[in-house]
Amino acid sequence: MAIPLPEFVDRLNDLLDVEAYAADAAVQGLQVGPEDASVDTAAFAVDGVRATFETAAARDADVIVVHHGISWGGIDAVTGKEYERVAALVENDLALYAVHTPLDGHDEVGNAALLADHLDLDVVGPFGEFGGAHVGQRARAPEPRTVEDLRESLATLATGDQPVQVLDFGPETIEDVAVLTGSGTDWLDEARGAGVDALVTGEGKQPAYHEAREAGIHVLLAGHYATETFGVRALADRVAGWDAGVETTYIEHPTGL
């Protein structure tokens, strides 16, 4: 069986409520592809790059669904790496569907919600305000946790030799946790205002050290890639369960970052 590409796109757009994330510079939805195509096999990966495109083509995929696409507010010229990436898609009749912030904040298949579940935390509400929507989750530990306990749980996500980094500035016991995958330290002020004990994210920026220290919040950095594999994997499971009979394949291509 197969499903028309426009129907495939519409189903994912509806599931992820992409219209609520208009503030994101990234183009959500179909970025490359003939709209009259059909989908028998869908590949899923975190990053939309030549390596994942070529792997998807080798697996006879008709579309690849990624978290990080190739259009971040428009493409002015298709040259250099942009040309090579588009060529890898077009030459293999491979469509590209990308979904960025909607996949971070979704309450069921979102990166943050599923990372919270991985940490055995109960989601209690949204976190990470973004243009009227949210890109993270606020969670609570059923029983008090320690920063070392959370670090060990995050270490199971490691995709390379890079250890989980910890800015150990919070309380001895942790109950309230903000979870925002990828690059989430920009929301430290919101975390401070929410009164959480810890922020779990992927990677940090230089100011995060002093901001976390002054706020008295633990920050755990488990890797950008490692924290954002949850959403695309969950989407693959959702699509595999559709009545359309679409085959799915997940492409693992860790960066160690």
Backbone as CSV, one residue per row, in Angstrom:
resi,resn,N_x,N_y,N_z,CA_x,CA_y,CA_z,C_x,C_y,C_z
1,MET,0.835,-1.197,0.000,0.000,0.000,0.000,0.870,1.247,0.000
2,ALA,0.270,2.351,-0.394,0.970,3.636,-0.416,-0.012,4.732,-0.046
3,ILE,0.530,5.876,0.308,-0.281,7.025,0.659,0.223,8.211,-0.154
4,PRO,-0.668,9.029,-0.712,-0.205,10.215,-1.442,0.622,11.117,-0.530
5,LEU,1.681,11.693,-1.073,2.541,12.560,-0.269,1.766,13.706,0.376
6,PRO,0.841,14.384,-0.332,0.087,15.465,0.335,-0.689,14.977,1.561
7,GLU,-1.246,13.777,1.487,-1.965,13.236,2.648,-0.995,12.924,3.778
8,PHE,0.155,12.370,3.437,1.197,12.098,4.434,1.574,13.384,5.161
9,VAL,1.788,14.450,4.403,2.164,15.753,4.970,1.047,16.311,5.843
10,ASP,-0.189,16.243,5.345,-1.322,16.788,6.099,-1.507,16.066,7.430
11,ARG,-1.334,14.761,7.424,-1.500,13.997,8.665,-0.467,14.432,9.707
12,LEU,0.768,14.583,9.285,1.804,15.002,10.226,1.590,16.452,10.662
13,ASN,1.220,17.319,9.731,0.951,18.721,10.086,-0.149,18.830,11.130
14,ASP,-1.201,18.035,10.955,-2.319,18.069,11.902,-1.896,17.521,13.259
15,LEU,-1.183,16.411,13.263,-0.737,15.805,14.512,0.121,16.773,15.316
16,LEU,1.020,17.470,14.620,2.009,18.302,15.292,1.583,19.753,15.449
17,ASP,0.419,20.110,14.918,-0.106,21.474,15.043,0.938,22.502,14.606
18,VAL,1.472,22.320,13.408,2.589,23.157,12.965,2.202,24.628,12.831
19,GLU,0.934,24.919,12.602,0.513,26.312,12.440,0.695,27.118,13.720
20,ALA,0.761,26.446,14.857,0.928,27.153,16.134,2.360,27.637,16.335
21,TYR,3.271,27.234,15.441,4.687,27.564,15.611,5.197,28.481,14.502
22,ALA,4.362,29.433,14.131,4.737,30.360,13.068,5.933,31.226,13.438
23,ALA,6.223,31.347,14.733,7.345,32.181,15.167,8.699,31.561,14.838
24,ASP,8.716,30.273,14.545,9.974,29.589,14.239,10.437,29.971,12.843
25,ALA,11.710,30.336,12.714,12.253,30.678,11.400,12.328,29.467,10.485
26,ALA,12.411,28.286,11.061,12.488,27.068,10.254,11.181,26.832,9.514
27,VAL,11.292,26.354,8.289,10.111,25.995,7.504,9.599,24.648,8.005
28,GLN,8.342,24.610,8.458,7.756,23.376,8.951,6.997,22.684,7.820
29,GLY,7.153,21.375,7.736,6.410,20.616,6.740,7.262,20.223,5.549
30,LEU,6.638,20.124,4.403,7.330,19.678,3.204,8.290,20.768,2.720
31,GLN,9.576,20.456,2.702,10.584,21.408,2.247,11.046,21.112,0.822
32,VAL,11.080,19.857,0.461,11.483,19.457,-0.893,10.633,18.266,-1.302
33,GLY,10.112,18.308,-2.510,9.403,17.120,-2.977,8.311,17.414,-3.978
34,PRO,8.068,16.490,-4.912,6.950,16.611,-5.855,5.648,16.277,-5.151
35,GLU,4.699,17.177,-5.219,3.464,16.994,-4.458,2.592,15.853,-4.995
36,ASP,2.891,15.352,-6.200,2.096,14.255,-6.739,2.733,12.897,-6.451
37,ALA,3.735,12.861,-5.586,4.403,11.603,-5.254,3.550,10.791,-4.284
38,SER,3.924,9.539,-4.092,3.284,8.686,-3.102,4.348,8.112,-2.182
39,VAL,3.917,7.670,-1.014,4.852,7.205,0.009,4.560,5.749,0.347
40,ASP,5.511,4.891,0.029,5.481,3.496,0.477,6.371,3.312,1.701
41,THR,7.531,3.984,1.682,8.500,3.864,2.764,8.925,5.249,3.218
42,ALA,8.905,5.470,4.526,9.311,6.749,5.104,10.496,6.532,6.027
43,ALA,11.538,7.320,5.821,12.702,7.283,6.695,12.604,8.416,7.707
44,PHE,13.234,8.232,8.858,13.199,9.226,9.927,14.610,9.409,10.473
45,ALA,14.998,10.671,10.692,16.331,10.980,11.216,16.284,12.313,11.932
46,VAL,17.268,12.570,12.773,17.321,13.851,13.471,17.712,14.966,12.506
47,ASP,18.759,14.737,11.723,19.326,15.784,10.876,19.094,15.526,9.390
48,GLY,18.695,16.600,8.688,18.537,16.525,7.243,19.824,16.934,6.549
49,VAL,20.681,15.974,6.275,21.992,16.216,5.678,22.265,15.147,4.621
50,ARG,23.345,15.330,3.864,23.636,14.381,2.791,23.723,12.949,3.292
51,ALA,24.363,12.752,4.443,24.546,11.386,4.941,23.216,10.684,5.187
52,THR,22.261,11.381,5.810,20.970,10.742,6.079,20.133,10.627,4.808
53,PHE,20.240,11.611,3.906,19.514,11.522,2.643,19.990,10.314,1.833
54,GLU,21.300,10.133,1.765,21.845,9.026,0.979,21.489,7.677,1.602
55,THR,21.464,7.612,2.915,21.055,6.376,3.576,19.587,6.091,3.323
56,ALA,18.752,7.131,3.397,17.324,6.954,3.120,17.103,6.459,1.697
57,ALA,17.840,7.020,0.739,17.713,6.582,-0.651,18.140,5.127,-0.799
58,ALA,19.204,4.744,-0.105,19.675,3.362,-0.173,18.654,2.390,0.396
59,ARG,17.801,2.873,1.280,16.749,2.032,1.858,15.429,2.169,1.104
60,ASP,15.493,2.767,-0.083,14.318,2.915,-0.970,13.204,3.736,-0.337
61,ALA,13.553,4.706,0.457,12.538,5.572,1.054,12.024,6.572,0.022
62,ASP,10.775,6.962,0.171,10.158,7.969,-0.691,10.181,9.346,-0.048
63,VAL,10.272,9.380,1.266,10.319,10.633,2.009,11.193,10.420,3.236
64,ILE,11.882,11.471,3.650,12.614,11.441,4.909,12.070,12.539,5.809
65,VAL,11.748,12.177,7.023,11.211,13.095,8.023,12.330,13.409,9.008
66,VAL,12.635,14.703,9.172,13.746,15.096,10.033,13.311,16.190,11.001
67,HIS,14.096,16.340,12.057,13.884,17.421,13.019,14.584,18.693,12.551
68,HIS,15.771,18.565,12.034,16.541,19.702,11.517,16.571,19.634,9.995
69,GLY,15.802,20.500,9.355,15.719,20.493,7.899,16.793,21.347,7.256
70,ILE,16.529,21.776,6.017,17.527,22.551,5.275,17.117,24.000,5.055
71,SER,15.912,24.367,5.472,15.448,25.738,5.264,15.139,26.387,6.605
72,TRP,15.948,27.386,6.954,15.808,28.103,8.211,15.521,29.572,7.898
73,GLY,14.319,29.822,7.427,13.932,31.176,7.081,14.153,31.514,5.625
74,GLY,14.283,30.490,4.801,14.450,30.716,3.369,15.851,30.386,2.902
75,ILE,15.938,30.005,1.641,17.223,29.713,1.013,17.438,30.747,-0.088
76,ASP,18.439,31.571,0.074,18.684,32.644,-0.896,19.301,32.122,-2.188
77,ALA,20.157,31.123,-2.071,20.814,30.566,-3.254,21.092,29.094,-3.012
78,VAL,20.838,28.281,-4.025,21.088,26.842,-3.900,22.478,26.569,-4.454
79,THR,23.468,26.782,-3.605,24.870,26.572,-3.969,25.560,25.884,-2.797
80,GLY,26.787,25.469,-3.004,27.561,24.884,-1.914,26.849,23.718,-1.274
81,LYS,26.829,23.691,0.056,26.219,22.568,0.768,24.723,22.476,0.504
82,GLU,24.055,23.635,0.293,22.627,23.601,-0.019,22.383,22.861,-1.334
83,TYR,23.219,23.141,-2.337,23.081,22.448,-3.622,23.290,20.952,-3.439
84,GLU,24.326,20.579,-2.701,24.638,19.162,-2.526,23.517,18.433,-1.791
85,ARG,22.918,19.095,-0.816,21.828,18.455,-0.088,20.569,18.337,-0.944
86,VAL,20.231,19.398,-1.645,19.057,19.342,-2.525,19.276,18.312,-3.634
87,ALA,20.490,18.266,-4.177,20.788,17.301,-5.237,20.621,15.867,-4.736
88,ALA,21.041,15.608,-3.505,20.904,14.266,-2.945,19.443,13.859,-2.820
89,LEU,18.572,14.840,-2.622,17.141,14.570,-2.561,16.548,14.375,-3.951
90,VAL,16.784,15.336,-4.823,16.169,15.324,-6.154,16.650,14.135,-6.976
91,GLU,17.947,13.867,-6.943,18.498,12.767,-7.747,17.958,11.411,-7.318
92,ASN,17.465,11.326,-6.097,16.932,10.061,-5.598,15.414,10.067,-5.445
93,ASP,14.743,11.083,-6.031,13.284,11.201,-5.913,12.838,11.074,-4.453
94,LEU,13.568,11.745,-3.589,13.320,11.671,-2.152,12.748,12.994,-1.659
95,ALA,11.578,12.943,-1.057,10.968,14.147,-0.497,11.513,14.386,0.910
96,LEU,11.475,15.644,1.332,11.964,16.027,2.663,10.855,16.723,3.429
97,TYR,10.520,16.155,4.597,9.572,16.770,5.524,10.344,17.098,6.792
98,ALA,10.281,18.357,7.227,11.023,18.786,8.413,10.067,19.391,9.430
99,VAL,10.306,19.082,10.691,9.482,19.651,11.757,10.396,19.946,12.943
100,HIS,10.504,21.215,13.287,11.458,21.640,14.296,10.767,21.849,15.644
101,THR,10.435,23.086,15.993,9.877,23.356,17.321,8.570,22.615,17.625
102,PRO,7.689,22.339,16.649,6.498,21.568,16.997,6.834,20.193,17.571
103,LEU,7.947,19.620,17.119,8.346,18.312,17.617,9.057,18.418,18.963
104,ASP,9.586,19.572,19.293,10.180,19.758,20.618,9.101,19.782,21.690
105,GLY,8.023,20.497,21.434,7.057,20.770,22.489,5.813,19.909,22.515
106,HIS,5.625,19.010,21.549,4.390,18.234,21.501,4.215,17.418,22.776
107,ASP,2.980,17.377,23.260,2.720,16.756,24.552,2.795,15.228,24.528
108,GLU,2.726,14.618,23.332,2.736,13.156,23.266,3.980,12.617,22.557
109,VAL,4.289,13.164,21.395,5.432,12.651,20.628,6.602,13.629,20.633
110,GLY,6.556,14.607,21.510,7.589,15.634,21.550,8.853,15.187,22.263
111,ASN,9.960,15.782,21.870,11.250,15.450,22.477,11.248,15.647,23.986
112,ALA,10.731,16.785,24.444,10.783,17.089,25.874,9.906,16.141,26.684
113,ALA,8.690,15.879,26.213,7.785,14.991,26.948,8.363,13.586,27.052
114,LEU,8.966,13.109,25.986,9.509,11.755,25.988,10.812,11.673,26.772
115,LEU,11.594,12.756,26.782,12.786,12.769,27.621,12.392,12.766,29.103
116,ALA,11.361,13.507,29.437,10.866,13.487,30.820,10.439,12.079,31.208
117,ASP,9.769,11.398,30.300,9.351,10.022,30.571,10.567,9.116,30.765
118,HIS,11.594,9.310,29.939,12.830,8.537,30.076,13.446,8.720,31.468
119,LEU,13.287,9.899,32.023,13.838,10.210,33.347,12.881,9.846,34.484
120,ASP,11.761,9.192,34.136,10.743,8.818,35.136,10.191,10.033,35.864
121,LEU,9.984,11.108,35.103,9.376,12.315,35.637,7.951,12.429,35.111
122,ASP,7.078,13.005,35.883,5.689,13.208,35.478,5.526,14.626,34.928
123,VAL,5.092,14.736,33.679,4.855,16.047,33.084,3.651,16.694,33.763
124,VAL,3.833,17.945,34.187,2.752,18.639,34.890,2.286,19.884,34.141
125,GLY,2.975,20.254,33.067,2.553,21.428,32.322,3.602,21.841,31.310
126,PRO,3.286,22.843,30.512,4.223,23.298,29.484,5.350,24.141,30.073
127,PHE,6.444,24.205,29.321,7.583,25.037,29.683,8.231,25.502,28.386
128,GLY,8.907,26.642,28.434,9.625,27.128,27.262,8.724,27.897,26.309
129,GLU,8.249,29.053,26.766,7.351,29.865,25.926,8.048,30.257,24.629
130,PHE,7.311,30.077,23.524,7.883,30.372,22.216,6.778,30.848,21.282
131,GLY,6.663,32.162,21.136,5.690,32.712,20.199,4.268,32.279,20.448
132,GLY,3.890,32.134,21.703,2.524,31.716,22.025,2.361,30.219,22.165
133,ALA,3.389,29.450,21.810,3.370,28.001,21.985,4.450,27.646,23.009
134,HIS,4.741,26.363,23.157,5.801,25.971,24.079,6.682,24.913,23.424
135,VAL,7.955,24.897,23.849,8.924,23.980,23.242,9.518,23.022,24.272
136,GLY,8.988,23.034,25.478,9.474,22.136,26.511,8.355,21.739,27.446
137,GLN,8.741,21.035,28.513,7.756,20.575,29.485,8.285,20.814,30.897
138,ARG,7.380,21.105,31.788,7.713,21.149,33.210,7.288,19.817,33.808
139,ALA,8.176,19.230,34.619,7.908,17.897,35.150,8.224,17.846,36.635
140,ARG,7.720,16.785,37.265,7.931,16.618,38.704,8.337,15.175,38.984
141,ALA,9.288,15.029,39.867,9.730,13.694,40.271,8.749,13.120,41.290
142,PRO,8.259,11.893,41.091,7.352,11.289,42.079,7.984,11.210,43.468
143,GLU,9.308,11.016,43.489,10.065,11.043,44.732,11.295,11.911,44.517
144,PRO,11.777,12.580,45.544,12.937,13.463,45.371,14.125,12.736,44.741
145,ARG,14.804,13.435,43.829,15.956,12.890,43.125,17.199,13.704,43.469
146,THR,18.347,13.168,43.138,19.596,13.917,43.273,20.115,14.252,41.880
147,VAL,21.015,15.219,41.815,21.568,15.589,40.528,22.369,14.435,39.938
148,GLU,23.025,13.644,40.774,23.797,12.500,40.289,22.870,11.427,39.716
149,ASP,21.726,11.253,40.323,20.734,10.295,39.832,20.268,10.686,38.433
150,LEU,19.951,11.958,38.245,19.535,12.421,36.918,20.670,12.306,35.914
151,ARG,21.878,12.628,36.350,23.021,12.532,35.445,23.205,11.092,34.954
152,GLU,23.082,10.133,35.848,23.235,8.734,35.466,22.152,8.297,34.487
153,SER,20.937,8.763,34.690,19.853,8.430,33.759,20.105,9.022,32.379
154,LEU,20.626,10.237,32.339,20.930,10.884,31.061,22.124,10.244,30.376
155,ALA,23.045,9.683,31.149,24.245,9.074,30.573,23.898,7.900,29.671
156,THR,22.735,7.296,29.868,22.333,6.172,29.011,22.022,6.619,27.594
157,LEU,21.875,7.928,27.374,21.596,8.457,26.039,22.866,8.707,25.242
158,ALA,24.014,8.606,25.867,25.278,9.020,25.251,25.487,8.345,23.908
159,THR,25.918,9.157,22.931,26.185,8.643,21.586,27.657,8.788,21.227
160,GLY,28.478,9.079,22.187,29.908,9.244,21.941,30.633,9.301,23.269
161,ASP,31.814,9.859,23.263,32.615,9.937,24.473,32.326,11.176,25.313
162,GLN,31.451,12.043,24.823,31.159,13.274,25.542,30.304,12.974,26.773
163,PRO,30.771,13.277,27.988,29.977,12.992,29.185,28.847,13.998,29.359
164,VAL,27.882,13.637,30.185,26.833,14.577,30.562,27.476,15.662,31.425
165,GLN,27.317,16.915,31.017,27.860,18.026,31.786,26.828,18.506,32.805
166,VAL,27.299,18.844,33.980,26.400,19.288,35.049,26.904,20.598,35.626
167,LEU,26.025,21.585,35.653,26.272,22.821,36.405,25.548,22.637,37.726
168,ASP,26.301,22.279,38.746,25.733,21.821,40.009,25.528,22.996,40.961
169,PHE,24.431,23.737,40.729,24.177,24.932,41.522,22.830,24.905,42.235
170,GLY,22.118,23.789,42.122,20.784,23.724,42.701,20.744,23.072,44.060
171,PRO,19.549,22.781,44.542,19.380,22.193,45.873,19.835,20.737,45.915
172,GLU,19.997,20.235,47.138,20.478,18.863,47.331,19.499,17.845,46.771
173,THR,18.210,18.092,46.928,17.202,17.197,46.375,16.414,17.929,45.297
174,ILE,16.032,17.183,44.284,15.368,17.748,43.114,13.958,17.186,43.011
175,GLU,12.996,18.078,42.860,11.609,17.666,42.669,11.019,18.259,41.392
176,ASP,11.213,19.549,41.159,10.662,20.206,39.975,11.744,20.388,38.923
177,VAL,11.429,19.950,37.706,12.425,19.938,36.631,11.826,20.535,35.362
178,ALA,12.574,21.426,34.723,12.207,21.918,33.396,12.992,21.109,32.375
179,VAL,12.302,20.642,31.333,12.930,19.815,30.302,12.726,20.502,28.961
180,LEU,13.836,20.796,28.295,13.778,21.450,26.991,14.991,20.967,26.200
181,THR,14.764,20.173,25.168,15.857,19.493,24.484,16.614,20.428,23.537
182,GLY,17.713,19.900,22.984,18.509,20.698,22.054,19.308,21.756,22.780
183,SER,19.116,23.005,22.382,19.833,24.127,22.986,18.848,24.930,23.829
184,GLY,18.755,24.595,25.115,17.669,25.135,25.921,18.042,26.107,27.010
185,THR,19.313,26.484,27.115,19.682,27.371,28.222,19.191,28.805,28.042
186,ASP,18.681,29.124,26.859,18.086,30.447,26.672,16.843,30.633,27.542
187,TRP,16.318,29.548,28.065,15.108,29.618,28.891,15.422,29.536,30.379
188,LEU,16.658,29.843,30.762,17.010,29.806,32.180,16.228,30.839,32.998
189,ASP,15.942,31.999,32.423,15.156,32.995,33.149,13.755,32.467,33.440
190,GLU,13.163,31.765,32.467,11.837,31.195,32.702,11.919,30.106,33.777
191,ALA,12.984,29.312,33.736,13.180,28.271,34.745,13.293,28.893,36.132
192,ARG,14.026,29.999,36.200,14.188,30.697,37.480,12.842,31.213,37.975
193,GLY,12.080,31.811,37.082,10.777,32.334,37.462,9.801,31.245,37.878
194,ALA,9.964,30.051,37.283,9.075,28.936,37.619,9.463,28.262,38.920
195,GLY,10.644,28.577,39.418,11.074,28.012,40.684,11.479,26.552,40.617
196,VAL,11.935,26.090,39.444,12.337,24.690,39.322,13.702,24.476,39.973
197,ASP,14.004,23.211,40.250,15.276,22.850,40.864,16.352,22.555,39.827
198,ALA,15.918,22.159,38.632,16.886,21.766,37.602,16.314,22.004,36.214
199,LEU,17.211,22.255,35.277,16.880,22.350,33.857,17.659,21.265,33.137
200,VAL,16.955,20.410,32.427,17.585,19.365,31.620,17.482,19.761,30.158
201,THR,18.617,19.822,29.473,18.624,20.189,28.064,19.768,19.462,27.355
202,GLY,20.060,19.892,26.127,21.086,19.221,25.356,22.441,19.884,25.449
203,GLU,22.499,21.140,25.066,23.764,21.869,25.089,23.537,23.261,25.675
204,GLY,24.631,23.867,26.121,24.515,25.173,26.742,25.341,26.225,26.037
205,LYS,25.191,27.451,26.501,25.958,28.581,26.007,26.727,29.183,27.183
206,GLN,27.772,29.920,26.879,28.659,30.466,27.895,27.923,31.178,29.045
207,PRO,26.929,32.036,28.774,26.285,32.748,29.897,25.547,31.832,30.858
208,ALA,25.269,30.595,30.450,24.456,29.709,31.276,25.104,29.436,32.626
209,TYR,26.417,29.381,32.681,27.107,29.084,33.935,26.722,30.091,35.018
210,HIS,26.895,31.350,34.736,26.618,32.371,35.739,25.120,32.520,35.987
211,GLU,24.316,32.370,34.940,22.874,32.491,35.124,22.350,31.377,36.031
212,ALA,22.844,30.150,35.822,22.411,29.030,36.656,22.906,29.201,38.085
213,ARG,24.142,29.660,38.222,24.729,29.859,39.553,23.945,30.899,40.350
214,GLU,23.617,32.001,39.696,22.885,33.068,40.373,21.443,32.671,40.668
215,ALA,20.892,31.787,39.843,19.505,31.353,40.045,19.396,30.197,41.034
216,GLY,20.520,29.526,41.321,20.476,28.370,42.205,19.777,27.186,41.573
217,ILE,20.077,26.943,40.287,19.438,25.873,39.523,20.509,24.934,38.967
218,HIS,20.275,23.639,39.076,21.125,22.678,38.391,20.830,22.740,36.885
219,VAL,21.843,22.624,36.065,21.652,22.487,34.622,22.391,21.227,34.184
220,LEU,21.677,20.341,33.496,22.265,19.106,32.994,22.244,19.129,31.475
221,LEU,23.408,18.955,30.870,23.578,19.030,29.419,23.921,17.641,28.894
222,ALA,22.960,17.009,28.223,23.121,15.612,27.809,23.437,15.444,26.329
223,GLY,23.609,16.547,25.610,23.918,16.462,24.188,22.729,16.843,23.326
224,HIS,22.976,17.703,22.354,21.896,18.168,21.476,21.270,17.000,20.719
225,TYR,22.112,16.237,20.033,21.592,15.106,19.248,20.896,14.090,20.148
226,ALA,21.576,13.710,21.240,21.061,12.639,22.091,19.683,12.958,22.651
227,THR,19.402,14.216,22.954,18.112,14.568,23.534,17.023,14.755,22.484
228,GLU,17.401,14.714,21.212,16.388,14.971,20.180,16.155,13.788,19.241
229,THR,16.502,12.599,19.713,16.161,11.393,18.939,14.748,10.906,19.262
230,PHE,14.200,11.354,20.391,12.916,10.828,20.861,11.765,11.116,19.893
231,GLY,11.684,12.372,19.436,10.540,12.778,18.627,10.453,12.068,17.296
232,VAL,11.561,11.997,16.557,11.505,11.351,15.241,11.233,9.859,15.378
233,ARG,11.757,9.248,16.438,11.456,7.833,16.665,9.962,7.632,16.947
234,ALA,9.394,8.534,17.742,7.971,8.435,18.055,7.116,8.659,16.815
235,LEU,7.529,9.592,15.959,6.798,9.800,14.706,6.847,8.562,13.830
236,ALA,7.999,7.918,13.784,8.122,6.685,12.994,7.131,5.634,13.489
237,ASP,6.999,5.524,14.810,6.042,4.564,15.373,4.612,4.940,15.014
238,ARG,4.305,6.244,15.060,2.951,6.690,14.718,2.626,6.349,13.261
239,VAL,3.539,6.670,12.358,3.301,6.425,10.929,3.183,4.935,10.657
240,ALA,3.996,4.125,11.331,3.924,2.671,11.149,2.563,2.132,11.575
241,GLY,1.890,2.839,12.465,0.587,2.400,12.937,-0.587,2.902,12.119
242,TRP,-0.318,3.742,11.126,-1.399,4.218,10.265,-2.006,3.063,9.474
243,ASP,-3.237,3.277,9.005,-3.894,2.258,8.193,-3.404,2.258,6.746
244,ALA,-2.451,3.127,6.427,-1.981,3.246,5.041,-0.917,2.214,4.686
245,GLY,-0.406,1.488,5.659,0.582,0.462,5.374,1.950,1.000,4.999
246,VAL,2.310,2.184,5.489,3.615,2.774,5.178,4.693,2.072,6.000
247,GLU,5.756,1.643,5.336,6.894,1.079,6.043,7.780,2.220,6.543
248,THR,8.379,2.021,7.707,9.225,3.069,8.283,10.613,2.524,8.604
249,THR,11.584,3.419,8.577,12.950,3.065,8.940,13.593,4.244,9.640
250,TYR,14.325,3.976,10.698,14.993,5.038,11.447,16.484,5.033,11.124
251,ILE,17.023,6.210,10.855,18.436,6.355,10.512,19.163,6.974,11.694
252,GLU,20.034,6.202,12.289,20.844,6.696,13.406,22.141,7.270,12.866
253,HIS,22.370,8.560,13.127,23.629,9.196,12.694,24.067,10.173,13.772
254,PRO,24.586,9.652,14.901,24.931,10.508,16.031,26.099,11.439,15.725
255,THR,26.076,12.578,16.365,27.147,13.564,16.193,28.080,13.617,17.394
256,GLY,27.627,13.085,18.528,28.421,13.193,19.733,28.387,14.566,20.368
257,LEU,27.545,15.450,19.833,27.439,16.823,20.335,26.055,17.093,20.906
